[in-house]
């Protein structure tokens, strides 16, 4: 399946974003942050990170590169919120 993806999508990079989003969600949970606030905070960190990287504007595959990377931050906090 990975061989069918465009070259600007790196599975390792998506996994890194997933781990960072999960760790940030866990840290916020340990601090007692409400679940919706965790989702919003992790999304904000993801957007800020991708804006800094230029993935929404100038990177190969922009703006989809930035959108996909931002979404990669969110599975852990979203699942936490839904469960």
PDB file of N, CA, C and O in Angstrom:
ATOM      1  N   UNK A   1       0.812  -1.186   0.000  1.00  0.00           N
ATOM      2  CA  UNK A   1       0.000   0.000   0.000  1.00  0.00           C
ATOM      3  C   UNK A   1       0.865   1.264   0.000  1.00  0.00           C
ATOM      4  O   UNK A   1       0.542   2.223  -0.701  1.00  0.00           O
ATOM      5  N   UNK A   2       1.970   1.285   0.783  1.00  0.00           N
ATOM      6  CA  UNK A   2       2.803   2.485   0.854  1.00  0.00           C
ATOM      7  C   UNK A   2       3.443   2.830  -0.478  1.00  0.00           C
ATOM      8  O   UNK A   2       3.736   3.997  -0.736  1.00  0.00           O
ATOM      9  N   UNK A   3       3.667   1.835  -1.331  1.00  0.00           N
ATOM     10  CA  UNK A   3       4.304   2.101  -2.620  1.00  0.00           C
ATOM     11  C   UNK A   3       3.390   2.881  -3.553  1.00  0.00           C
ATOM     12  O   UNK A   3       3.854   3.406  -4.564  1.00  0.00           O
ATOM     13  N   UNK A   4       2.119   2.967  -3.242  1.00  0.00           N
ATOM     14  CA  UNK A   4       1.159   3.687  -4.074  1.00  0.00           C
ATOM     15  C   UNK A   4       1.040   5.160  -3.693  1.00  0.00           C
ATOM     16  O   UNK A   4       0.399   5.931  -4.408  1.00  0.00           O
ATOM     17  N   UNK A   5       1.641   5.556  -2.588  1.00  0.00           N
ATOM     18  CA  UNK A   5       1.538   6.929  -2.112  1.00  0.00           C
ATOM     19  C   UNK A   5       2.461   7.850  -2.899  1.00  0.00           C
ATOM     20  O   UNK A   5       3.481   7.403  -3.425  1.00  0.00           O
ATOM     21  N   UNK A   6       2.110   9.145  -2.985  1.00  0.00           N
ATOM     22  CA  UNK A   6       3.026  10.103  -3.603  1.00  0.00           C
ATOM     23  C   UNK A   6       4.348  10.142  -2.833  1.00  0.00           C
ATOM     24  O   UNK A   6       4.392   9.806  -1.650  1.00  0.00           O
ATOM     25  N   UNK A   7       5.395  10.544  -3.493  1.00  0.00           N
ATOM     26  CA  UNK A   7       6.723  10.532  -2.881  1.00  0.00           C
ATOM     27  C   UNK A   7       6.848  11.495  -1.710  1.00  0.00           C
ATOM     28  O   UNK A   7       7.714  11.294  -0.859  1.00  0.00           O
ATOM     29  N   UNK A   8       6.024  12.527  -1.632  1.00  0.00           N
ATOM     30  CA  UNK A   8       6.130  13.490  -0.536  1.00  0.00           C
ATOM     31  C   UNK A   8       5.478  12.980   0.749  1.00  0.00           C
ATOM     32  O   UNK A   8       5.596  13.629   1.788  1.00  0.00           O
ATOM     33  N   UNK A   9       4.799  11.840   0.705  1.00  0.00           N
ATOM     34  CA  UNK A   9       4.238  11.256   1.918  1.00  0.00           C
ATOM     35  C   UNK A   9       5.231  10.227   2.447  1.00  0.00           C
ATOM     36  O   UNK A   9       5.520   9.227   1.790  1.00  0.00           O
ATOM     37  N   UNK A  10       5.749  10.489   3.649  1.00  0.00           N
ATOM     38  CA  UNK A  10       6.688   9.571   4.286  1.00  0.00           C
ATOM     39  C   UNK A  10       5.987   8.860   5.438  1.00  0.00           C
ATOM     40  O   UNK A  10       5.601   9.506   6.412  1.00  0.00           O
ATOM     41  N   UNK A  11       5.814   7.544   5.346  1.00  0.00           N
ATOM     42  CA  UNK A  11       5.160   6.814   6.441  1.00  0.00           C
ATOM     43  C   UNK A  11       5.844   7.023   7.794  1.00  0.00           C
ATOM     44  O   UNK A  11       5.166   7.121   8.817  1.00  0.00           O
ATOM     45  N   UNK A  12       7.168   7.093   7.810  1.00  0.00           N
ATOM     46  CA  UNK A  12       7.873   7.327   9.065  1.00  0.00           C
ATOM     47  C   UNK A  12       7.525   8.696   9.636  1.00  0.00           C
ATOM     48  O   UNK A  12       7.344   8.840  10.845  1.00  0.00           O
ATOM     49  N   UNK A  13       7.433   9.681   8.786  1.00  0.00           N
ATOM     50  CA  UNK A  13       7.055  11.024   9.237  1.00  0.00           C
ATOM     51  C   UNK A  13       5.657  11.045   9.838  1.00  0.00           C
ATOM     52  O   UNK A  13       5.426  11.704  10.852  1.00  0.00           O
ATOM     53  N   UNK A  14       4.726  10.330   9.220  1.00  0.00           N
ATOM     54  CA  UNK A  14       3.370  10.254   9.765  1.00  0.00           C
ATOM     55  C   UNK A  14       3.376   9.549  11.117  1.00  0.00           C
ATOM     56  O   UNK A  14       2.659   9.955  12.032  1.00  0.00           O
ATOM     57  N   UNK A  15       4.177   8.502  11.245  1.00  0.00           N
ATOM     58  CA  UNK A  15       4.281   7.790  12.517  1.00  0.00           C
ATOM     59  C   UNK A  15       4.865   8.698  13.603  1.00  0.00           C
ATOM     60  O   UNK A  15       4.419   8.662  14.750  1.00  0.00           O
ATOM     61  N   UNK A  16       5.853   9.505  13.242  1.00  0.00           N
ATOM     62  CA  UNK A  16       6.433  10.441  14.199  1.00  0.00           C
ATOM     63  C   UNK A  16       5.387  11.441  14.681  1.00  0.00           C
ATOM     64  O   UNK A  16       5.314  11.737  15.874  1.00  0.00           O
ATOM     65  N   UNK A  17       4.576  11.963  13.756  1.00  0.00           N
ATOM     66  CA  UNK A  17       3.526  12.903  14.125  1.00  0.00           C
ATOM     67  C   UNK A  17       2.502  12.229  15.042  1.00  0.00           C
ATOM     68  O   UNK A  17       2.031  12.840  16.002  1.00  0.00           O
ATOM     69  N   UNK A  18       2.163  10.990  14.753  1.00  0.00           N
ATOM     70  CA  UNK A  18       1.225  10.232  15.579  1.00  0.00           C
ATOM     71  C   UNK A  18       1.763  10.070  17.002  1.00  0.00           C
ATOM     72  O   UNK A  18       1.024  10.239  17.972  1.00  0.00           O
ATOM     73  N   UNK A  19       3.034   9.747  17.122  1.00  0.00           N
ATOM     74  CA  UNK A  19       3.650   9.568  18.448  1.00  0.00           C
ATOM     75  C   UNK A  19       3.663  10.881  19.219  1.00  0.00           C
ATOM     76  O   UNK A  19       3.327  10.909  20.402  1.00  0.00           O
ATOM     77  N   UNK A  20       4.045  11.959  18.563  1.00  0.00           N
ATOM     78  CA  UNK A  20       4.085  13.262  19.236  1.00  0.00           C
ATOM     79  C   UNK A  20       2.684  13.668  19.690  1.00  0.00           C
ATOM     80  O   UNK A  20       2.517  14.164  20.804  1.00  0.00           O
ATOM     81  N   UNK A  21       1.677  13.464  18.841  1.00  0.00           N
ATOM     82  CA  UNK A  21       0.301  13.781  19.222  1.00  0.00           C
ATOM     83  C   UNK A  21      -0.155  12.948  20.405  1.00  0.00           C
ATOM     84  O   UNK A  21      -0.842  13.450  21.295  1.00  0.00           O
ATOM     85  N   UNK A  22       0.228  11.667  20.418  1.00  0.00           N
ATOM     86  CA  UNK A  22      -0.137  10.788  21.527  1.00  0.00           C
ATOM     87  C   UNK A  22       0.528  11.174  22.829  1.00  0.00           C
ATOM     88  O   UNK A  22      -0.108  11.173  23.883  1.00  0.00           O
ATOM     89  N   UNK A  23       1.809  11.505  22.760  1.00  0.00           N
ATOM     90  CA  UNK A  23       2.545  11.909  23.967  1.00  0.00           C
ATOM     91  C   UNK A  23       1.996  13.226  24.507  1.00  0.00           C
ATOM     92  O   UNK A  23       1.828  13.387  25.715  1.00  0.00           O
ATOM     93  N   UNK A  24       1.719  14.161  23.610  1.00  0.00           N
ATOM     94  CA  UNK A  24       1.162  15.440  24.053  1.00  0.00           C
ATOM     95  C   UNK A  24      -0.220  15.240  24.683  1.00  0.00           C
ATOM     96  O   UNK A  24      -0.526  15.854  25.706  1.00  0.00           O
ATOM     97  N   UNK A  25      -1.051  14.395  24.086  1.00  0.00           N
ATOM     98  CA  UNK A  25      -2.373  14.109  24.656  1.00  0.00           C
ATOM     99  C   UNK A  25      -2.248  13.456  26.022  1.00  0.00           C
ATOM    100  O   UNK A  25      -3.008  13.782  26.934  1.00  0.00           O
ATOM    101  N   UNK A  26      -1.300  12.538  26.176  1.00  0.00           N
ATOM    102  CA  UNK A  26      -1.101  11.877  27.473  1.00  0.00           C
ATOM    103  C   UNK A  26      -0.613  12.868  28.527  1.00  0.00           C
ATOM    104  O   UNK A  26      -1.051  12.824  29.677  1.00  0.00           O
ATOM    105  N   UNK A  27       0.289  13.755  28.136  1.00  0.00           N
ATOM    106  CA  UNK A  27       0.786  14.766  29.069  1.00  0.00           C
ATOM    107  C   UNK A  27      -0.344  15.685  29.514  1.00  0.00           C
ATOM    108  O   UNK A  27      -0.474  15.990  30.699  1.00  0.00           O
ATOM    109  N   UNK A  28      -1.149  16.119  28.570  1.00  0.00           N
ATOM    110  CA  UNK A  28      -2.276  16.983  28.920  1.00  0.00           C
ATOM    111  C   UNK A  28      -3.289  16.250  29.793  1.00  0.00           C
ATOM    112  O   UNK A  28      -3.878  16.849  30.693  1.00  0.00           O
ATOM    113  N   UNK A  29      -3.498  14.958  29.534  1.00  0.00           N
ATOM    114  CA  UNK A  29      -4.412  14.165  30.369  1.00  0.00           C
ATOM    115  C   UNK A  29      -3.876  14.052  31.790  1.00  0.00           C
ATOM    116  O   UNK A  29      -4.639  14.134  32.753  1.00  0.00           O
ATOM    117  N   UNK A  30      -2.578  13.867  31.921  1.00  0.00           N
ATOM    118  CA  UNK A  30      -1.970  13.765  33.251  1.00  0.00           C
ATOM    119  C   UNK A  30      -2.116  15.069  34.022  1.00  0.00           C
ATOM    120  O   UNK A  30      -2.151  15.070  35.252  1.00  0.00           O
ATOM    121  N   UNK A  31      -2.198  16.163  33.306  1.00  0.00           N
ATOM    122  CA  UNK A  31      -2.377  17.466  33.952  1.00  0.00           C
ATOM    123  C   UNK A  31      -3.847  17.773  34.235  1.00  0.00           C
ATOM    124  O   UNK A  31      -4.167  18.812  34.812  1.00  0.00           O
ATOM    125  N   UNK A  32      -4.744  16.863  33.825  1.00  0.00           N
ATOM    126  CA  UNK A  32      -6.162  17.034  34.116  1.00  0.00           C
ATOM    127  C   UNK A  32      -6.926  17.866  33.108  1.00  0.00           C
ATOM    128  O   UNK A  32      -8.007  18.364  33.421  1.00  0.00           O
ATOM    129  N   UNK A  33      -6.401  18.029  31.922  1.00  0.00           N
ATOM    130  CA  UNK A  33      -7.061  18.817  30.893  1.00  0.00           C
ATOM    131  C   UNK A  33      -8.294  18.081  30.372  1.00  0.00           C
ATOM    132  O   UNK A  33      -8.227  16.872  30.150  1.00  0.00           O
ATOM    133  N   UNK A  34      -9.415  18.771  30.170  1.00  0.00           N
ATOM    134  CA  UNK A  34     -10.599  18.122  29.593  1.00  0.00           C
ATOM    135  C   UNK A  34     -10.310  17.554  28.201  1.00  0.00           C
ATOM    136  O   UNK A  34      -9.441  18.059  27.491  1.00  0.00           O
ATOM    137  N   UNK A  35     -11.033  16.516  27.818  1.00  0.00           N
ATOM    138  CA  UNK A  35     -10.707  15.798  26.582  1.00  0.00           C
ATOM    139  C   UNK A  35     -10.842  16.668  25.335  1.00  0.00           C
ATOM    140  O   UNK A  35      -9.984  16.604  24.455  1.00  0.00           O
ATOM    141  N   UNK A  36     -11.883  17.469  25.237  1.00  0.00           N
ATOM    142  CA  UNK A  36     -12.033  18.329  24.061  1.00  0.00           C
ATOM    143  C   UNK A  36     -10.884  19.335  23.987  1.00  0.00           C
ATOM    144  O   UNK A  36     -10.389  19.639  22.902  1.00  0.00           O
ATOM    145  N   UNK A  37     -10.468  19.845  25.129  1.00  0.00           N
ATOM    146  CA  UNK A  37      -9.341  20.780  25.156  1.00  0.00           C
ATOM    147  C   UNK A  37      -8.058  20.106  24.669  1.00  0.00           C
ATOM    148  O   UNK A  37      -7.229  20.746  24.022  1.00  0.00           O
ATOM    149  N   UNK A  38      -7.890  18.813  24.976  1.00  0.00           N
ATOM    150  CA  UNK A  38      -6.719  18.076  24.478  1.00  0.00           C
ATOM    151  C   UNK A  38      -6.721  18.014  22.959  1.00  0.00           C
ATOM    152  O   UNK A  38      -5.695  18.239  22.317  1.00  0.00           O
ATOM    153  N   UNK A  39      -7.886  17.705  22.387  1.00  0.00           N
ATOM    154  CA  UNK A  39      -7.988  17.619  20.921  1.00  0.00           C
ATOM    155  C   UNK A  39      -7.638  18.960  20.293  1.00  0.00           C
ATOM    156  O   UNK A  39      -6.869  19.023  19.333  1.00  0.00           O
ATOM    157  N   UNK A  40      -8.203  20.029  20.838  1.00  0.00           N
ATOM    158  CA  UNK A  40      -7.950  21.370  20.299  1.00  0.00           C
ATOM    159  C   UNK A  40      -6.472  21.740  20.453  1.00  0.00           C
ATOM    160  O   UNK A  40      -5.872  22.295  19.532  1.00  0.00           O
ATOM    161  N   UNK A  41      -5.890  21.437  21.607  1.00  0.00           N
ATOM    162  CA  UNK A  41      -4.483  21.771  21.843  1.00  0.00           C
ATOM    163  C   UNK A  41      -3.556  21.001  20.905  1.00  0.00           C
ATOM    164  O   UNK A  41      -2.625  21.580  20.346  1.00  0.00           O
ATOM    165  N   UNK A  42      -3.802  19.710  20.729  1.00  0.00           N
ATOM    166  CA  UNK A  42      -2.959  18.913  19.838  1.00  0.00           C
ATOM    167  C   UNK A  42      -3.124  19.383  18.395  1.00  0.00           C
ATOM    168  O   UNK A  42      -2.145  19.453  17.651  1.00  0.00           O
ATOM    169  N   UNK A  43      -4.351  19.705  17.995  1.00  0.00           N
ATOM    170  CA  UNK A  43      -4.571  20.234  16.636  1.00  0.00           C
ATOM    171  C   UNK A  43      -3.830  21.559  16.448  1.00  0.00           C
ATOM    172  O   UNK A  43      -3.236  21.793  15.396  1.00  0.00           O
ATOM    173  N   UNK A  44      -3.865  22.417  17.455  1.00  0.00           N
ATOM    174  CA  UNK A  44      -3.172  23.705  17.362  1.00  0.00           C
ATOM    175  C   UNK A  44      -1.662  23.519  17.240  1.00  0.00           C
ATOM    176  O   UNK A  44      -1.009  24.215  16.464  1.00  0.00           O
ATOM    177  N   UNK A  45      -1.115  22.589  17.999  1.00  0.00           N
ATOM    178  CA  UNK A  45       0.320  22.299  17.892  1.00  0.00           C
ATOM    179  C   UNK A  45       0.634  21.765  16.500  1.00  0.00           C
ATOM    180  O   UNK A  45       1.643  22.143  15.904  1.00  0.00           O
ATOM    181  N   UNK A  46      -0.224  20.889  15.978  1.00  0.00           N
ATOM    182  CA  UNK A  46      -0.015  20.345  14.638  1.00  0.00           C
ATOM    183  C   UNK A  46      -0.034  21.423  13.569  1.00  0.00           C
ATOM    184  O   UNK A  46       0.827  21.447  12.689  1.00  0.00           O
ATOM    185  N   UNK A  47      -1.014  22.313  13.643  1.00  0.00           N
ATOM    186  CA  UNK A  47      -1.110  23.401  12.657  1.00  0.00           C
ATOM    187  C   UNK A  47       0.099  24.319  12.770  1.00  0.00           C
ATOM    188  O   UNK A  47       0.691  24.688  11.755  1.00  0.00           O
ATOM    189  N   UNK A  48       0.476  24.695  13.995  1.00  0.00           N
ATOM    190  CA  UNK A  48       1.632  25.574  14.181  1.00  0.00           C
ATOM    191  C   UNK A  48       2.905  24.927  13.642  1.00  0.00           C
ATOM    192  O   UNK A  48       3.719  25.588  12.997  1.00  0.00           O
ATOM    193  N   UNK A  49       3.072  23.641  13.908  1.00  0.00           N
ATOM    194  CA  UNK A  49       4.253  22.925  13.424  1.00  0.00           C
ATOM    195  C   UNK A  49       4.293  22.919  11.895  1.00  0.00           C
ATOM    196  O   UNK A  49       5.333  23.192  11.295  1.00  0.00           O
ATOM    197  N   UNK A  50       3.176  22.614  11.281  1.00  0.00           N
ATOM    198  CA  UNK A  50       3.153  22.545   9.817  1.00  0.00           C
ATOM    199  C   UNK A  50       3.289  23.918   9.174  1.00  0.00           C
ATOM    200  O   UNK A  50       3.879  24.036   8.099  1.00  0.00           O
ATOM    201  N   UNK A  51       2.760  24.949   9.802  1.00  0.00           N
ATOM    202  CA  UNK A  51       2.981  26.312   9.297  1.00  0.00           C
ATOM    203  C   UNK A  51       4.460  26.659   9.358  1.00  0.00           C
ATOM    204  O   UNK A  51       5.003  27.256   8.428  1.00  0.00           O
ATOM    205  N   UNK A  52       5.102  26.288  10.444  1.00  0.00           N
ATOM    206  CA  UNK A  52       6.536  26.545  10.584  1.00  0.00           C
ATOM    207  C   UNK A  52       7.363  25.794   9.563  1.00  0.00           C
ATOM    208  O   UNK A  52       8.361  26.314   9.063  1.00  0.00           O
ATOM    209  N   UNK A  53       6.953  24.571   9.247  1.00  0.00           N
ATOM    210  CA  UNK A  53       7.650  23.776   8.230  1.00  0.00           C
ATOM    211  C   UNK A  53       7.396  24.278   6.818  1.00  0.00           C
ATOM    212  O   UNK A  53       8.171  23.991   5.906  1.00  0.00           O
ATOM    213  N   UNK A  54       6.321  25.022   6.634  1.00  0.00           N
ATOM    214  CA  UNK A  54       5.937  25.465   5.301  1.00  0.00           C
ATOM    215  C   UNK A  54       5.162  24.414   4.527  1.00  0.00           C
ATOM    216  O   UNK A  54       5.027  24.507   3.307  1.00  0.00           O
ATOM    217  N   UNK A  55       4.655  23.418   5.230  1.00  0.00           N
ATOM    218  CA  UNK A  55       3.965  22.321   4.550  1.00  0.00           C
ATOM    219  C   UNK A  55       2.610  22.723   3.982  1.00  0.00           C
ATOM    220  O   UNK A  55       2.066  22.012   3.137  1.00  0.00           O
ATOM    221  N   UNK A  56       2.052  23.848   4.427  1.00  0.00           N
ATOM    222  CA  UNK A  56       0.794  24.327   3.853  1.00  0.00           C
ATOM    223  C   UNK A  56       1.026  25.186   2.621  1.00  0.00           C
ATOM    224  O   UNK A  56       0.119  25.364   1.808  1.00  0.00           O
ATOM    225  N   UNK A  57       2.235  25.720   2.475  1.00  0.00           N
ATOM    226  CA  UNK A  57       2.453  26.724   1.429  1.00  0.00           C
ATOM    227  C   UNK A  57       3.529  26.375   0.416  1.00  0.00           C
ATOM    228  O   UNK A  57       3.283  26.463  -0.787  1.00  0.00           O
ATOM    229  N   UNK A  58       4.710  25.985   0.863  1.00  0.00           N
ATOM    230  CA  UNK A  58       5.814  25.880  -0.096  1.00  0.00           C
ATOM    231  C   UNK A  58       6.418  24.483  -0.235  1.00  0.00           C
ATOM    232  O   UNK A  58       7.223  24.259  -1.139  1.00  0.00           O
ATOM    233  N   UNK A  59       6.060  23.561   0.613  1.00  0.00           N
ATOM    234  CA  UNK A  59       6.643  22.218   0.542  1.00  0.00           C
ATOM    235  C   UNK A  59       6.033  21.436  -0.625  1.00  0.00           C
ATOM    236  O   UNK A  59       4.959  21.774  -1.123  1.00  0.00           O
ATOM    237  N   UNK A  60       6.727  20.405  -1.041  1.00  0.00           N
ATOM    238  CA  UNK A  60       6.204  19.534  -2.088  1.00  0.00           C
ATOM    239  C   UNK A  60       4.900  18.916  -1.597  1.00  0.00           C
ATOM    240  O   UNK A  60       4.841  18.390  -0.486  1.00  0.00           O
ATOM    241  N   UNK A  61       3.864  18.978  -2.415  1.00  0.00           N
ATOM    242  CA  UNK A  61       2.569  18.437  -2.047  1.00  0.00           C
ATOM    243  C   UNK A  61       1.701  19.401  -1.259  1.00  0.00           C
ATOM    244  O   UNK A  61       0.626  19.027  -0.790  1.00  0.00           O
ATOM    245  N   UNK A  62       2.161  20.649  -1.108  1.00  0.00           N
ATOM    246  CA  UNK A  62       1.367  21.632  -0.364  1.00  0.00           C
ATOM    247  C   UNK A  62       0.066  21.904  -1.103  1.00  0.00           C
ATOM    248  O   UNK A  62       0.060  21.870  -2.334  1.00  0.00           O
ATOM    249  N   UNK A  63      -1.002  22.163  -0.432  1.00  0.00           N
ATOM    250  CA  UNK A  63      -1.241  22.224   1.001  1.00  0.00           C
ATOM    251  C   UNK A  63      -1.581  20.856   1.616  1.00  0.00           C
ATOM    252  O   UNK A  63      -1.685  20.723   2.835  1.00  0.00           O
ATOM    253  N   UNK A  64      -1.752  19.845   0.754  1.00  0.00           N
ATOM    254  CA  UNK A  64      -2.165  18.525   1.262  1.00  0.00           C
ATOM    255  C   UNK A  64      -1.128  17.910   2.190  1.00  0.00           C
ATOM    256  O   UNK A  64      -1.474  17.154   3.098  1.00  0.00           O
ATOM    257  N   UNK A  65       0.122  18.225   1.969  1.00  0.00           N
ATOM    258  CA  UNK A  65       1.177  17.741   2.859  1.00  0.00           C
ATOM    259  C   UNK A  65       0.925  18.229   4.285  1.00  0.00           C
ATOM    260  O   UNK A  65       1.004  17.448   5.233  1.00  0.00           O
ATOM    261  N   UNK A  66       0.626  19.505   4.436  1.00  0.00           N
ATOM    262  CA  UNK A  66       0.353  20.066   5.751  1.00  0.00           C
ATOM    263  C   UNK A  66      -0.923  19.520   6.373  1.00  0.00           C
ATOM    264  O   UNK A  66      -0.977  19.260   7.575  1.00  0.00           O
ATOM    265  N   UNK A  67      -1.948  19.349   5.548  1.00  0.00           N
ATOM    266  CA  UNK A  67      -3.221  18.824   6.048  1.00  0.00           C
ATOM    267  C   UNK A  67      -3.041  17.394   6.539  1.00  0.00           C
ATOM    268  O   UNK A  67      -3.501  17.049   7.628  1.00  0.00           O
ATOM    269  N   UNK A  68      -2.379  16.565   5.750  1.00  0.00           N
ATOM    270  CA  UNK A  68      -2.167  15.170   6.131  1.00  0.00           C
ATOM    271  C   UNK A  68      -1.313  15.060   7.384  1.00  0.00           C
ATOM    272  O   UNK A  68      -1.611  14.257   8.268  1.00  0.00           O
ATOM    273  N   UNK A  69      -0.259  15.853   7.471  1.00  0.00           N
ATOM    274  CA  UNK A  69       0.599  15.821   8.656  1.00  0.00           C
ATOM    275  C   UNK A  69      -0.156  16.289   9.904  1.00  0.00           C
ATOM    276  O   UNK A  69       0.018  15.723  10.983  1.00  0.00           O
ATOM    277  N   UNK A  70      -0.992  17.319   9.759  1.00  0.00           N
ATOM    278  CA  UNK A  70      -1.790  17.792  10.895  1.00  0.00           C
ATOM    279  C   UNK A  70      -2.757  16.713  11.354  1.00  0.00           C
ATOM    280  O   UNK A  70      -2.920  16.498  12.555  1.00  0.00           O
ATOM    281  N   UNK A  71      -3.399  16.033  10.413  1.00  0.00           N
ATOM    282  CA  UNK A  71      -4.322  14.950  10.771  1.00  0.00           C
ATOM    283  C   UNK A  71      -3.596  13.797  11.458  1.00  0.00           C
ATOM    284  O   UNK A  71      -4.188  13.087  12.270  1.00  0.00           O
ATOM    285  N   UNK A  72      -2.321  13.608  11.136  1.00  0.00           N
ATOM    286  CA  UNK A  72      -1.552  12.526  11.751  1.00  0.00           C
ATOM    287  C   UNK A  72      -1.325  12.765  13.248  1.00  0.00           C
ATOM    288  O   UNK A  72      -1.071  11.814  13.987  1.00  0.00           O
ATOM    289  N   UNK A  73      -1.412  14.008  13.701  1.00  0.00           N
ATOM    290  CA  UNK A  73      -1.282  14.313  15.121  1.00  0.00           C
ATOM    291  C   UNK A  73      -2.513  13.867  15.919  1.00  0.00           C
ATOM    292  O   UNK A  73      -2.408  13.630  17.122  1.00  0.00           O
ATOM    293  N   UNK A  74      -3.675  13.748  15.268  1.00  0.00           N
ATOM    294  CA  UNK A  74      -4.946  13.700  15.982  1.00  0.00           C
ATOM    295  C   UNK A  74      -5.534  12.350  16.373  1.00  0.00           C
ATOM    296  O   UNK A  74      -6.423  12.351  17.224  1.00  0.00           O
ATOM    297  N   UNK A  75      -5.133  11.208  15.842  1.00  0.00           N
ATOM    298  CA  UNK A  75      -5.841   9.966  16.190  1.00  0.00           C
ATOM    299  C   UNK A  75      -5.902   9.661  17.683  1.00  0.00           C
ATOM    300  O   UNK A  75      -6.960   9.265  18.174  1.00  0.00           O
ATOM    301  N   UNK A  76      -4.822   9.828  18.412  1.00  0.00           N
ATOM    302  CA  UNK A  76      -4.827   9.478  19.840  1.00  0.00           C
ATOM    303  C   UNK A  76      -5.784  10.388  20.622  1.00  0.00           C
ATOM    304  O   UNK A  76      -6.633   9.868  21.347  1.00  0.00           O
ATOM    305  N   UNK A  77      -5.689  11.723  20.511  1.00  0.00           N
ATOM    306  CA  UNK A  77      -6.628  12.536  21.290  1.00  0.00           C
ATOM    307  C   UNK A  77      -8.084  12.348  20.847  1.00  0.00           C
ATOM    308  O   UNK A  77      -8.991  12.422  21.676  1.00  0.00           O
ATOM    309  N   UNK A  78      -8.316  12.109  19.562  1.00  0.00           N
ATOM    310  CA  UNK A  78      -9.688  11.887  19.107  1.00  0.00           C
ATOM    311  C   UNK A  78     -10.255  10.585  19.655  1.00  0.00           C
ATOM    312  O   UNK A  78     -11.402  10.549  20.099  1.00  0.00           O
ATOM    313  N   UNK A  79      -9.470   9.525  19.629  1.00  0.00           N
ATOM    314  CA  UNK A  79      -9.935   8.256  20.188  1.00  0.00           C
ATOM    315  C   UNK A  79     -10.173   8.372  21.688  1.00  0.00           C
ATOM    316  O   UNK A  79     -11.144   7.830  22.217  1.00  0.00           O
ATOM    317  N   UNK A  80      -9.277   9.084  22.367  1.00  0.00           N
ATOM    318  CA  UNK A  80      -9.419   9.299  23.802  1.00  0.00           C
ATOM    319  C   UNK A  80     -10.734  10.023  24.099  1.00  0.00           C
ATOM    320  O   UNK A  80     -11.433   9.702  25.060  1.00  0.00           O
ATOM    321  N   UNK A  81     -11.056  11.013  23.250  1.00  0.00           N
ATOM    322  CA  UNK A  81     -12.263  11.799  23.415  1.00  0.00           C
ATOM    323  C   UNK A  81     -13.508  10.936  23.173  1.00  0.00           C
ATOM    324  O   UNK A  81     -14.494  11.044  23.902  1.00  0.00           O
ATOM    325  N   UNK A  82     -13.455  10.088  22.153  1.00  0.00           N
ATOM    326  CA  UNK A  82     -14.610   9.255  21.812  1.00  0.00           C
ATOM    327  C   UNK A  82     -14.831   8.115  22.789  1.00  0.00           C
ATOM    328  O   UNK A  82     -15.961   7.653  22.951  1.00  0.00           O
ATOM    329  N   UNK A  83     -13.772   7.655  23.442  1.00  0.00           N
ATOM    330  CA  UNK A  83     -13.926   6.562  24.396  1.00  0.00           C
ATOM    331  C   UNK A  83     -14.179   7.136  25.738  1.00  0.00           C
ATOM    332  O   UNK A  83     -14.341   6.393  26.707  1.00  0.00           O
TER     333      UNK A  83
END
